[in-house]
Amino acid sequence: MSISRETFDPAKNYKRVRYHQDRDLLDSELNEQQDIINHERKKIADMLFKEGAVISGLGVTVTDNVLTVAEGFVYVEGYIEKVPGAVLTYDPAKTSGADYVYVELLKYNYGYNQDAALINPATGEPTAEREKWVLTLKDHDTSGETLPNNVTERKVVPVYKFDRETGDVTATVQEKSNLFLRDLLGTLPGSRITVSSITEDQLAFAAAEGLNSLLQNLAERTFDQAGSYLVKGLDSFIGDNDGDNVEVITNAGRAYIQASACRKICPRQRWFPSRSPPNRCAASRRPTTSAPGAMRSTALP
């Protein structure tokens, strides 16, 4: 490569490169601009996902000492990358301990010798080179091996642990995300999310909590606008009277009292002292245009 120098330094916290019309344009400045953008994007991505997290796919089938891994997507180096499937064979004599499935990332430097399209069609001169990523599954850690030709960097991350005693295969990263929902409290409407981190079960729980919060907010708003009201039924009438107590029977029905649903699916009878009338909870039937004067109060024992 004929790159003059690498000028990007994250410690300087530069956010952009400003070009001037009366100054020379350097290759190092164009490269630094890309490095700044990639660095800022990776900071956000690293909050969302953990290095080596299996995002989707990469299903594993175990047959004795052989793992057949389907293609899938893994988060590595700030990107969600597709990894081709592979068949990995481990030492058949090993019956204890653990082996691992690794994802190897190789960063190739591609020029016109590797890609004939990287030629200026007007002059026939080579254009800017490209960085190409190639990911493969490995049955061992290749970090210490010699880099292949045209490779500038290697990154190796374990994605699965293979227990040789039980034959179980588990992901090395159990929780895919570094983002905690509690960190979002105060930033979302109706902040009632209290789970510790994002997993499928926790997201389901958070969705239920959000729905409950929404329903409660709607109920409170309805009460503010319409108060307590009777939907249907809940008619009450006097039954037996033994002189000391009186029987009050309430039919099935539904009402909203103080923004909470009151529902009875079958008639209910209760006895009250004859000289002490039962407590009454007033609920008005919602007014309708077809039934003027339909507002009334009903006892809800």
N, C-alpha and C positions, 0 to 999 in steps of 0.2 A: 504494500500500500504506500501511496505517496502523500499521506496526511502530514501536514507540517507539524502539528502539535495538538495535544488534548488540553483544552483550557477550562473545562467544566469543573467547578469545585462546589459541592453542595454546602460547604461551610460558609461560603460567601452569601448564600441566600439570594442570588440573582434570580429575577423572575422573567426577564425578557432581554433581548438584544436589540438595541436601537441603531439602525443603520443611518449613515449620513451620505448625502449626495456628493460631497467633496472629499470622501475618504475611500481608501482601497477596501474592497470586499475580500475578506480572508476566508479560506476554507475552515479554519478553526472556529470562526464566529458562526458559520452556518451549522457546523456540527454541535457547537455549544448550545445553540438555540434548540435543536432537537433534544439534546440531553436535558435541558431545563424542562421542556414539556413532558418528556418521559418520566422525569423524577417527580414532578408534581402529580401526574396521573397515577404513578405507582403509590404515592402516599395515600391517596384516596382508596385505591384498589386494595391496599394492604389492610385498611380498616374493615373492608367488607369480607375478605377471604383470607384464610390462613395458607401459608406456603405448603404445598404438597397436598392440599385438600382435593379429594375426588369430587368434582362438581356433578358429573353424570356419567353413566356407562361404566366401563371397566369392570364388568361382572366377572367373577372368578369361578371356574370349575376345577375341583380338586380330584385327581386320579392318582392315588399313591403319592409319588414324589414329583408329579408333573402338574403344573398349574396352567390352565388355559385361560388367558385373560382377553376379554373382548375389548374393542376399541372404546374410547371414552374421552372425557375432558378433565383436565387437571389444571389447578391454578399454580403457576410457577413464574417467578420473576416479574410479577405484576400483570401477567396475561392469563387468560383462560385459553389453554392450548389443547388441540386435539392430539391424542396419542394413539397410534395404530395398535391393534391387538397383537398378541404374541403367545407362543407356547414356551414356557420356561421349565427346564428340567433341573432338579436339585439332586444332591447326593443321596442315592437310595439307601445307603448304609446308616445315614443319620436318623436317629430315632428320638432325640431329645433336643432341647434348646429351640432356637428360632432362626429362620431365614427370612429374607425380605425381598419384596418386589420393588425395584427402583425405576424411576423415570430419569433418563439421561437426556439433558438438553445440550446440544452442541450448537455454537454460534459460528456459522461459516461466513467468510468474507467472499462474496461473489463479484467477479469482474467479467469482462467480455470473454475471457477464456472459458468461464463456466456458463455464461449466458450470452449467446450471440446477439441478443436484443440490446445489450448495453453498449451500443455503438451509436455515435452521432451520424445519422444518415446523410447529413449535408457534407461532412468533412471526412467521415470514416474513422474519426478519432474515438478512443474509449470515453465513455461517459462516467458519471459518478458510480462508485461501487455500491453494492447492497449487502446488508447483513441478513443472512438467511438462517432461520432456526429449524433444526431437525430434532424431533423427540422420538425416543424409542424406549421400550421396556427392557430392563436388564435383571438378571438373577443375582447380580453382585454389585458392589460399589465400585464404580470405575473412576472415581475421583483421582486416584494416583497414577492412572495410566497416561501414556504419551498421547498428546493431542494429534489427531489426524491432520493431514494437509489442509491448509486454508481455514482451519478452525482457530478462532482467536480466544475462545473461552468455553469452559465446560461447567455445567451445573448438574448435580445429582441429588435427587430427593427421594426418600423412601415413601411409598404410598400404601403398602400392605405388609403386615407381619404374618408369616406362615409358621404356626406352631407345629413343630415336627412330631410332638408327642400325641397331640389330639387331632391334628390335621385341620384345625380351624384357621381361617384367614380373616383377619380384621384390619380395618383401615387404621393407619398410623395417626391420622388426624380425625378424631371423632366428631368434633364440632367444626364445621366448615368455615364459620365466620368469626372474625375478631370483634364484630359489632355487638354491643350489649343493648337490648331494648331499654334498659333503665337509663342509658345515656340519652335517649330521645325524649325522656320526660320533660314536659314544658315546651316541646317543639311541635307536638301533634295535638290536634283538638281532642278534648276529653281524655287527658293523659291518665289512663288507668292501667297502663301496661306495666306489669311488675315481674315478668319472667326475666331470667338471668341472661339468656343469650338466644340467638336464633337457631332453632332446630325445627324440624317438621312438626313435632309434637308441641313445641312451645309456640310456634306460629299459630297452630290451631287453637291453643289456649288463649293466645293474645287476641285472635279474631273473635272468640266467644266473649272475652272481656270487653272488647270494643263494641260488640253488638249490645251487650247488656248496658254499657254506658250510654249508647245511642238511645235504646229503648227507655232508659230512665230519664234522659234529657227530654225525650218526646213526651213522656208521661207528665213530667213536671210542667212542661210548656202547655200541655192540654189542660192541666189543672189551673194554671194561671189564667187561661182564657175562658174556661167553661166551669171551673169548680168541680164539685162532686156531682155525679149524675147517674141516673138509673138507665140501663140499657134495655132490659126487658125482665119480666117476671118479678120475683121477690115480693109478691103480694102477701100481706099478712092478715090473719083474722083470728078472732077469739074462739077457743074451743071450750073444753069443760071448765067448770068452776066449782071447787069443793068447799068454798067458803073462806078458806085461808089462802089458797093459791089459784091462779088463773092460768090456763093453758093458752100459749100463743103459738100458732102454726104459721111458718113462713114457707112459701112455695119456692121451687127452684128458680134461679134467675142469675142475672149478672149486673154489676154496677161498678163504678169507679169512685172510690172513696179516698180523698187526700192523695190522688195520683196513683193509687194502688188498686189493682183489680180485685173485686170481691165477687167470687163465683161460687154458687151452690148448685150441685148437679141433681139434688133430690130435696124434697120437702124436709123441713126440720121443725121439731116442736120443743118448746122449752116452757118451764113453769116459773111464774113470778109471783111474789107475794101480792095478794089482792089489794092491799093498801099502799103498795109501792109500785107505781107503774114502771114498766121496763125502760131502760135507757133507749133513747131513740137517736138514730143517726140519719140526718136528713140527706136525701139524695134526690135531685130533680131529674125528671126525664128530659132528655134532650129535646128542645123544641123542634117541631117540623112545620112546614108551611101548610100541610094538609090537615093538621089537627090542632087548630087554635085552642088555647087554654089547656094544653096537655101537660103543662107543668104541674107537678104534685110532689108531695113528700111521702116517703114510705119508710116504715120502721124496718131496720135491719138488725135483728137480734144476733 
